[in-house]
Amino acid sequence: MTSCARIFFLAHRFLIARFFKVEDFVDFIFWPLLDIIIWAGVGLSLAKKGASSDQVTLSVLSVVMMRVFLYSYFNTATNFLYEMMARNIINLFSTPITFTQWLCGAMISGCISTILLVLFATAVARILFGIALMSAGPGLIIFVIPLLISGWAIAHITIVVLMIFGVHAQRLAWVIGWLFVPFSGVYYSLDIMPVWMQNISTVVPMSYIFNALRIFIIEGHYEWALLSYGYGFASIYFIGTFVAVHSTFARCRRSGLASLERS
């Protein structure tokens, strides 16, 4: 079996696990639906008080894009956690499957989940509130890519933590991704926040992307400087964490993968 075939079947395995278990499928549907209902209500309330109709689109689109980042993160980080909890690490990597192939499969499944998420969110926003999220056109893909990359990078950090501390650190897999959300300016412009939060946000790639998205929806043009910073930080983080997670896995392999399966 070729490397590409292994990656394909790994991605297929992750998608089957996510969408053919009732609890995971409900989880996939419930949170985006709740986000859309809440933030469409916020946007419509602002519009009633004189805000631009673009504010409604921005409110909903921002939380959908936030879910793009989080789904990218969770599809990689929690898949590794599940392998550890199922005590499947030794079985998995005693086969010809490499750790790089496993990561690629997890990232591809995250991309597919993201596409399904955007389609679902677009349909819900249109049916329930008459909001056309895709009115901005295919240009929105320029905001999706760095959010995917950022999600993968932070997932690598979480996997390193899980490798070092084991299953005992499992709660961190559900927390670490969310830690970056307050510093990303998803729900608000960061210039209204305390200076210390603004300082931290300067090294968070998502903050540049959401700021650029806000300008794109409200003013109708790309802010290329912000996008460049967002892409640059996301790429640097991805490369650095990719090297770190492979280095940590290699060290674990030398000392014995059984250490990753201890509860």
C-alpha positions, 0 to 999 in steps of 0.5 A: 500500500502506498503512502497516499493510500494509507493517508486516505484510509486514515482520513476515512477512518477518522471521518467514520468515527466522527460522523457514524457515532451518534454522540459525535454527530450530534456534537458536530450539529449542536454547537454550530447551530447554537452559535448561529442562533445566539450570534444571529440574534446579537447581530439582528439586535444591533441592526435594529438599533441602527447598525449596518446589515453587514454586522449581522453577517459579520456576527454569524460569519465570525463564529463560523470561522471560529469553528473552522479553527476549532474543528481543525484543532480538535480533529487532530488533537482529540484523535490522538487522545482517542488513540491513547485512551483506546491503547491503540498507539502500539498497534497503530505504529507497529504497522507501516503507518508513520506518524507523519501519515497519521498526522496528514490523515487527521489534518485531511479529515479536519479539512473535510469536516470544515467543508461540511461545517461551512455548508451546514452553517450556510444552510442554517443561517439562510433557512433560519435567519435569511442570512447569506453567509456566502454573499462575500463569495469564494474570496472567503477561502483566503481567511479559511486557510490560515485558520486551518493551519493555525488549528493544526499548529496548536493541535501539535502543541497539545499532542506534545503535551499529551506525549509528555504528561500522558492521558492524565492531561486529557482535559487539556486537549479540550481546553488549549484550543479555546485559550486562544479564542479570547485573544483572536478578536472573534466576537469583538475588536481587540482594540477595546480590550485591555492592553495586556490582551492586545499585546498577547494578541500580536503573536496570535495569528488568528487575531490578524485574520479575524481583524482582516475579516471584519474589515473585509465584511464592513468595508469591502476590501482585503487588508493585505498587511493583516493577512500577511501577518496572519499567514506568516505567524500561522506558517511559522507556528505550523513548521515549528510545532510540526518539528516539535511534535515529530521530535517528541514522538521520536523520543517516545518511540526510543523510550517505548511507545507503551509509555503513551498508553499508561493511564 
